[in-house]
């Protein structure tokens, strides 16, 4: 675990919450469909794992704890990167966090064997992380779910490649989200239009949150993408 003074975020493997028992990972993970879940700012790994029972039953879910300790007044909460300007964090900090998740995935494969396919699901800051992971290693991920999140400004290593392969991305939000500023929404819309095949949906009344209808749509999206993805030895 690190605080905001650190620049090399590392995912704490012991803090990962799985949808299956840890003692079953060696048997269950190789060849399975893996969904990597990333929470929002000030939350924790035990939050979004509650979505697992509402997602396709044939996937394995891993909910990660962000590597940075969120500052006061938040208690027992974590962050992927410093907020900085709302909706416009320092790209290098998001890149560093993305590399930490990629390193964790590499270690997971070494320890337990490769999943058949991997998708990501993130909320708010976690949504920004899901998109940034795609911008680093697009071939690694079958699909991306961005809930109430945003794309980070600037260029990323695989942006040019993404304009050709245009991976599947689900983007769910409330048009009246009180947290994500309009400038970040506009940036995200422009970036997704140029780099992905987007399923963009609005959920009035969600605020900065997740609705039941949204999760139903996410389930269908993962059935069409993660479950349908061909097996990849590089995942």
C-alpha positions as CSV (number, residue, x, y, z in Angstrom):
1,X,0.0,0.0,0.0
2,X,1.3,3.5,-0.8
3,X,0.3,7.1,0.0
4,X,0.3,10.0,-2.4
5,X,4.0,10.5,-1.9
6,X,4.8,7.4,-4.0
7,X,5.0,7.3,-7.8
8,X,5.1,3.5,-8.4
9,X,1.7,2.1,-7.4
10,X,1.6,-1.6,-6.7
11,X,-1.6,-3.7,-6.4
12,X,-1.8,-5.5,-3.1
13,X,-2.6,-9.1,-4.1
14,X,-3.6,-9.9,-0.6
15,X,-6.3,-7.2,-0.7
16,X,-8.0,-8.5,-3.9
17,X,-11.5,-9.7,-3.4
18,X,-12.5,-12.6,-5.6
19,X,-15.9,-13.9,-6.6
20,X,-14.5,-17.4,-6.1
21,X,-12.6,-18.8,-3.1
22,X,-8.8,-18.1,-3.2
23,X,-8.0,-21.8,-2.8
24,X,-9.9,-22.5,-6.0
25,X,-8.0,-19.9,-8.2
26,X,-5.4,-22.4,-9.4
27,X,-8.2,-24.6,-10.8
28,X,-10.8,-21.9,-11.8
29,X,-8.7,-19.1,-13.3
30,X,-6.8,-20.8,-16.2
31,X,-9.1,-20.8,-19.2
32,X,-11.8,-18.8,-17.4
33,X,-13.2,-15.4,-18.4
34,X,-11.8,-12.8,-15.9
35,X,-13.4,-9.4,-15.1
36,X,-11.1,-7.0,-13.3
37,X,-13.2,-4.5,-11.2
38,X,-11.8,-1.1,-10.1
39,X,-13.7,1.0,-7.5
40,X,-14.0,4.8,-7.4
41,X,-12.2,7.4,-5.4
42,X,-12.4,7.0,-1.6
43,X,-13.9,3.5,-1.9
44,X,-12.3,0.1,-1.5
45,X,-12.1,-3.4,-2.9
46,X,-15.2,-4.8,-1.1
47,X,-17.5,-2.3,-2.7
48,X,-18.1,-3.3,-6.4
49,X,-17.6,-7.0,-5.8
50,X,-21.3,-6.9,-4.8
51,X,-22.1,-6.6,-8.5
52,X,-20.7,-10.1,-9.2
53,X,-23.9,-12.0,-8.5
54,X,-25.7,-9.8,-11.1
55,X,-23.1,-10.4,-13.8
56,X,-22.7,-13.5,-16.1
57,X,-22.2,-16.5,-13.8
58,X,-19.5,-18.1,-16.0
59,X,-16.9,-15.3,-15.3
60,X,-14.5,-14.9,-12.5
61,X,-14.4,-11.4,-10.9
62,X,-11.4,-9.8,-9.2
63,X,-12.0,-6.6,-7.3
64,X,-8.8,-4.6,-6.8
65,X,-7.9,-2.1,-4.0
66,X,-6.5,1.1,-5.5
67,X,-2.9,1.5,-4.3
68,X,-3.1,5.0,-2.9
69,X,-4.6,6.0,0.5
70,X,-7.2,8.7,0.0
71,X,-6.5,11.7,2.2
72,X,-8.7,13.0,5.1
73,X,-11.5,13.5,5.6
74,X,-12.0,10.1,3.9
75,X,-11.4,7.2,6.2
76,X,-10.5,3.7,5.1
77,X,-10.7,4.7,1.4
78,X,-8.3,4.4,-1.5
79,X,-7.6,6.1,-4.8
80,X,-6.0,5.3,-8.1
81,X,-4.5,8.7,-8.6
82,X,-4.7,12.2,-7.1
83,X,-7.7,14.1,-8.2
84,X,-6.0,17.4,-9.1
85,X,-8.2,19.3,-11.5
86,X,-11.7,17.7,-11.4
87,X,-12.0,15.3,-14.3
88,X,-8.5,16.1,-15.6
89,X,-5.9,14.3,-13.5
90,X,-2.2,14.3,-14.4
91,X,-1.9,11.6,-17.2
92,X,1.5,10.3,-15.9
93,X,-0.1,9.4,-12.6
94,X,-2.9,7.4,-14.3
95,X,-0.3,5.8,-16.5
96,X,1.6,4.7,-13.4
97,X,-1.5,3.2,-11.9
98,X,-2.4,1.4,-15.1
99,X,1.1,-0.1,-15.2
100,X,0.6,-1.4,-11.7
101,X,-2.6,-3.2,-12.8
102,X,-0.8,-4.7,-15.8
103,X,2.0,-5.9,-13.6
104,X,-0.6,-7.5,-11.3
105,X,-2.2,-9.3,-14.3
106,X,1.2,-10.5,-15.4
107,X,1.9,-11.9,-11.9
108,X,-1.6,-13.5,-11.8
109,X,-0.8,-15.4,-15.1
110,X,2.5,-16.5,-13.8
111,X,1.1,-17.8,-10.5
112,X,-2.2,-19.3,-11.6
113,X,-2.1,-19.5,-15.4
114,X,-3.7,-17.4,-18.1
115,X,-7.4,-16.6,-18.2
116,X,-9.1,-17.3,-21.5
117,X,-10.0,-13.6,-21.9
118,X,-10.0,-10.5,-19.7
119,X,-12.3,-7.5,-19.5
120,X,-12.3,-4.5,-17.1
121,X,-15.1,-2.7,-15.2
122,X,-14.5,0.5,-13.4
123,X,-16.5,3.2,-11.7
124,X,-15.6,6.9,-11.7
125,X,-11.8,6.9,-11.2
126,X,-11.9,3.2,-11.8
127,X,-13.7,3.9,-15.1
128,X,-10.8,6.2,-16.1
129,X,-8.4,3.4,-15.2
130,X,-10.4,0.9,-17.3
131,X,-10.0,3.2,-20.3
132,X,-6.3,3.8,-19.6
133,X,-5.5,0.1,-19.4
134,X,-7.1,-0.2,-22.9
135,X,-4.9,2.6,-24.0
136,X,-1.8,0.7,-22.9
137,X,-2.6,-2.9,-24.0
138,X,-5.7,-3.0,-26.2
139,X,-5.0,-6.5,-27.4
140,X,-5.2,-7.8,-23.8
141,X,-8.8,-6.8,-23.1
142,X,-11.9,-8.3,-24.7
143,X,-14.0,-5.3,-23.6
144,X,-14.1,-2.3,-21.3
145,X,-16.9,-1.1,-19.0
146,X,-16.7,2.6,-17.9
147,X,-19.4,3.6,-15.4
148,X,-19.5,7.3,-14.6
149,X,-15.9,7.6,-15.6
150,X,-13.9,9.6,-18.1
151,X,-10.9,9.4,-20.4
152,X,-7.7,11.1,-19.4
153,X,-6.3,13.9,-21.5
154,X,-3.2,13.6,-23.6
155,X,-1.9,10.7,-25.7
156,X,-1.3,7.1,-24.5
157,X,0.9,4.4,-26.0
158,X,-1.8,2.5,-28.0
159,X,-4.1,5.3,-29.0
160,X,-3.1,5.0,-32.7
161,X,-3.6,1.3,-32.7
162,X,-7.1,1.8,-31.1
163,X,-8.2,3.8,-34.1
164,X,-7.9,0.7,-36.2
165,X,-9.1,-2.1,-33.9
166,X,-11.8,0.0,-32.2
167,X,-12.5,-2.3,-29.2
168,X,-15.9,-2.6,-27.5
169,X,-16.5,-0.1,-24.7
170,X,-19.7,0.3,-22.6
171,X,-20.1,3.8,-21.2
172,X,-22.9,4.3,-18.7
173,X,-23.7,7.6,-16.9
174,X,-26.3,10.1,-15.8
175,X,-26.4,13.2,-17.9
176,X,-26.8,15.2,-14.6
177,X,-23.8,13.5,-12.9
178,X,-22.8,16.1,-10.2
179,X,-19.2,14.9,-10.0
180,X,-17.8,14.5,-13.5
181,X,-17.5,18.0,-15.1
182,X,-18.9,18.7,-18.6
183,X,-15.3,19.2,-20.0
184,X,-14.4,15.6,-19.0
185,X,-17.6,14.3,-20.5
186,X,-16.9,16.1,-23.8
187,X,-13.3,14.8,-23.9
188,X,-14.5,11.3,-23.2
189,X,-17.1,11.4,-25.9
190,X,-14.7,12.7,-28.5
191,X,-12.0,10.1,-27.5
192,X,-14.4,7.2,-27.6
193,X,-15.8,8.2,-30.9
194,X,-12.4,8.1,-32.5
195,X,-10.9,5.1,-30.7
196,X,-13.6,2.5,-29.8
197,X,-16.9,0.9,-30.7
198,X,-19.1,2.4,-28.0
199,X,-22.3,1.4,-26.4
200,X,-23.1,4.7,-24.7
201,X,-26.2,4.8,-22.4
202,X,-27.7,7.4,-20.1
203,X,-29.4,6.5,-16.8
204,X,-31.5,9.4,-15.5
205,X,-31.6,9.6,-11.7
206,X,-28.3,7.7,-11.2
207,X,-26.4,10.8,-10.2
208,X,-22.9,9.7,-9.6
209,X,-23.9,6.1,-9.0
210,X,-25.0,2.8,-10.6
211,X,-28.6,1.7,-11.3
212,X,-30.1,-1.7,-11.6
213,X,-31.0,-1.1,-15.2
214,X,-27.4,-0.2,-15.9
215,X,-26.1,-3.4,-14.4
216,X,-28.6,-5.4,-16.5
217,X,-27.2,-3.7,-19.6
218,X,-23.6,-4.3,-18.4
219,X,-24.5,-8.0,-18.0
220,X,-25.7,-8.2,-21.6
221,X,-22.7,-6.4,-22.8
222,X,-20.3,-8.8,-21.0
223,X,-22.2,-11.7,-22.4
224,X,-21.7,-10.3,-25.9
225,X,-18.0,-9.4,-25.4
226,X,-16.2,-11.2,-22.6
227,X,-18.1,-14.5,-22.8
228,X,-18.0,-14.4,-26.6
229,X,-14.3,-13.5,-26.9
230,X,-11.9,-16.0,-28.4
231,X,-9.4,-17.5,-26.0
232,X,-6.1,-15.5,-25.8
233,X,-2.9,-16.9,-24.4
234,X,-1.7,-13.4,-23.7
235,X,-4.5,-12.3,-21.4
